[in-house]
Amino acid sequence: MAGSDPFTQFLGDIKHIVLFYVLGDFITTYHALDYGFEENPFLAILMDEFGIWSMLIMKVVFIGIIYWYYLTIMSTGSAWKNYIWLASRSAVSLLGIFLVVNNLLVIFSKCSLIQFLGITSY
């Protein structure tokens, strides 16, 4: 996408973040709440006070922060900026995959991934 504006480039770069971290986690969390509870204390309080949609709003705010980070990284003269951006967006995408898998485990096996791995008790 050489020559396109930064926002268009950014949107193309974050398609996996949107798919897994935003949409995948939101949809699976929505369904997983029927079988358990939100383990993130901040999100639990936020969703208890303002509803499940507040989680989606927080994710949109996070995308805004990522866009600011993207602009900051890309405006540097560093030869490493593309590698730093690739590592950053890959980390958020992998976090999204982890969250989706965790929620799917809660939905289908009634235990979370950290319980399944033995990190915490059932």
C-alpha positions in Angstrom: 0.0 0.0 0.0 2.8 2.4 -0.8 1.7 5.9 -1.3 -1.6 5.5 0.6 -2.5 7.7 3.6 -1.4 6.5 7.0 -4.9 5.7 8.3 -5.6 3.4 5.3 -2.2 1.7 5.8 -3.0 1.4 9.5 -6.4 -0.2 8.9 -4.8 -2.8 6.5 -2.2 -3.6 9.1 -4.6 -4.1 12.0 -7.1 -6.5 10.3 -6.0 -9.4 12.6 -6.3 -7.1 15.7 -9.8 -6.2 14.7 -10.7 -9.8 13.9 -9.3 -11.4 17.0 -8.8 -8.8 19.7 -11.9 -6.6 19.0 -14.6 -8.7 17.4 -13.5 -12.2 18.4 -12.9 -11.4 22.0 -16.1 -9.3 22.3 -18.4 -11.9 20.7 -16.9 -14.9 22.6 -16.9 -12.9 25.9 -20.5 -12.0 25.4 -21.4 -15.8 25.1 -18.9 -16.9 27.7 -20.5 -14.7 30.4 -23.4 -17.2 30.4 -20.9 -19.8 31.7 -18.6 -17.9 34.0 -17.6 -14.4 34.9 -15.1 -11.8 33.6 -11.8 -12.4 35.3 -10.3 -9.0 34.5 -11.4 -6.9 37.6 -11.4 -3.6 35.7 -13.6 -4.9 32.9 -15.8 -6.8 35.4 -16.5 -3.5 37.2 -17.0 -1.6 34.0 -19.4 -4.2 32.5 -21.3 -4.5 35.8 -21.8 -0.8 35.9 -22.3 0.1 32.2 -23.1 -3.3 30.5 -21.2 -5.5 28.0 -21.1 -2.7 25.4 -18.7 -0.8 27.5 -16.1 -3.5 26.8 -16.5 -2.8 23.0 -16.1 0.9 23.7 -12.8 0.2 25.6 -11.6 -1.8 22.7 -12.3 1.1 20.2 -10.4 3.4 22.6 -7.5 0.9 22.6 -7.5 1.0 18.7 -7.2 4.7 19.0 -4.2 4.3 21.3 -2.7 1.8 18.9 -3.2 4.3 16.0 -1.4 7.0 18.0 1.4 4.5 18.7 1.5 3.6 15.0 1.9 7.2 13.9 4.6 7.8 16.5 6.6 4.7 15.5 6.3 5.5 11.7 7.3 9.1 12.2 10.7 8.1 13.6 13.8 7.8 11.4 14.6 4.4 12.9 15.5 1.6 10.6 13.7 -0.7 13.0 10.3 1.0 12.9 8.7 -1.6 10.6 10.0 -4.4 12.7 8.8 -2.7 15.9 5.3 -2.2 14.4 5.2 -5.8 13.2 6.1 -7.1 16.6 3.6 -4.8 18.3 0.7 -5.6 16.1 1.5 -9.3 16.2 1.6 -9.3 20.0 -1.9 -7.7 20.2 -3.2 -10.2 17.6 -1.8 -13.1 19.6 -3.4 -11.7 22.7 -6.7 -11.6 20.8 -6.2 -15.3 19.7 -5.4 -16.2 23.3 -8.6 -14.5 24.6 -10.8 -16.1 21.9 -9.4 -19.6 22.7 -9.9 -18.9 26.4 -13.5 -17.8 25.9 -14.2 -20.8 23.6 -12.9 -23.1 26.3 -15.1 -21.5 28.9 -18.1 -21.9 26.5 -17.5 -25.5 25.5 -15.7 -27.0 28.5 -16.7 -24.7 31.4 -13.1 -23.9 32.3 -10.7 -21.2 31.2 -7.3 -21.8 29.5 -5.4 -20.8 32.6 -7.4 -23.4 34.6 -6.8 -26.0 31.9 -3.1 -25.3 32.0 -3.1 -25.6 35.8 -2.0 -22.0 36.4 -5.1 -21.5 38.6 -7.5 -23.8 40.3 -11.0 -24.7 39.0 
